[in-house]
Amino acid sequence: MSIRIFKISRWLSVISFIALLNIMVYIPSAQGLIMALVFIFIVSFVCIAIFKCNSCGNSYSTKLGFISICWPYTGSCHNCGKALSDESK
């Protein structure tokens, strides 16, 4: 998976989560839109969880099977600390 897809997934997860909360509060009858946002959030979250660090080979955002709420957005590997911008494409 490329760094670009990982970065897009990070933003999609945030945007879809915020939109989901707003729609559930203000427009609870929009079932189709809610399901679409849940699908986008799950797919983007899975992309974040499976992205591998080129330095250590482990998942970039998870450690011991747990993903931190904010770790994917810090810009460094959770395991080895290598910056995302140092990753080769």
C-alpha positions as CSV (number, residue, x, y, z in Angstrom):
1,M,0.0,0.0,0.0
2,S,1.4,3.4,-0.9
3,I,1.9,6.4,1.5
4,R,-0.6,8.4,-0.5
5,I,-3.4,5.9,0.1
6,F,-2.4,5.8,3.8
7,K,-2.6,9.6,4.0
8,I,-6.0,9.7,2.2
9,S,-7.3,7.0,4.5
10,R,-6.3,9.0,7.6
11,W,-8.3,12.0,6.3
12,L,-11.3,9.9,5.2
13,S,-11.5,8.3,8.6
14,V,-11.7,11.7,10.3
15,I,-14.0,13.3,7.9
16,S,-16.4,10.3,7.7
17,F,-16.5,10.0,11.5
18,I,-17.3,13.7,12.1
19,A,-19.9,13.6,9.3
20,L,-21.4,10.4,10.7
21,L,-21.8,12.0,14.2
22,N,-23.4,15.2,12.7
23,I,-25.8,13.3,10.5
24,M,-26.9,11.0,13.3
25,V,-27.6,14.0,15.5
26,Y,-29.2,16.3,12.9
27,I,-30.7,14.0,10.3
28,P,-31.3,10.6,11.9
29,S,-33.6,9.5,9.1
30,A,-30.8,9.4,6.5
31,Q,-30.2,5.7,6.7
32,G,-28.5,5.3,3.3
33,L,-26.1,8.1,4.0
34,I,-25.3,6.7,7.5
35,M,-24.5,3.3,6.0
36,A,-22.3,4.8,3.3
37,L,-20.3,6.8,5.9
38,V,-20.0,3.7,8.1
39,F,-18.6,1.8,5.1
40,I,-16.1,4.5,4.3
41,F,-15.0,4.8,7.9
42,I,-14.5,1.0,8.2
43,V,-12.5,0.7,4.9
44,S,-10.3,3.7,5.7
45,F,-9.7,2.4,9.3
46,V,-8.7,-1.0,7.9
47,C,-6.3,0.7,5.5
48,I,-4.7,2.6,8.4
49,A,-4.4,-0.6,10.4
50,I,-2.7,-2.7,7.7
51,F,-0.2,-0.1,6.4
52,K,3.3,-1.5,6.9
53,C,6.4,0.5,7.9
54,N,9.2,0.0,5.4
55,S,11.8,0.2,8.2
56,C,10.6,-2.4,10.7
57,G,8.0,-4.2,8.6
58,N,5.3,-4.0,11.4
59,S,2.0,-2.2,11.1
60,Y,2.6,1.5,11.1
61,S,-0.3,2.4,13.5
62,T,-0.7,-0.6,15.7
63,K,1.3,-2.1,18.5
64,L,0.5,-5.5,20.1
65,G,-2.8,-5.6,18.0
66,F,-4.2,-2.3,19.4
67,I,-4.5,0.9,17.3
68,S,-4.1,4.2,19.1
69,I,-6.9,6.7,18.5
70,C,-4.4,9.5,17.4
71,W,-1.3,7.5,16.5
72,P,-1.9,7.3,12.7
73,Y,-2.0,11.1,12.6
74,T,1.4,11.7,14.3
75,G,3.5,11.0,11.3
76,S,5.9,8.4,12.8
77,C,5.9,4.6,13.1
78,H,4.4,3.4,16.3
79,N,7.0,0.6,16.6
80,C,10.3,2.0,15.4
81,G,9.6,5.8,15.3
82,K,10.6,6.3,11.6
83,A,8.9,9.4,10.1
84,L,6.3,8.8,7.4
85,S,8.0,11.2,5.0
86,D,11.2,9.0,5.2
87,E,9.2,6.0,3.8
88,S,10.2,5.1,0.2
89,K,7.4,4.7,-2.3
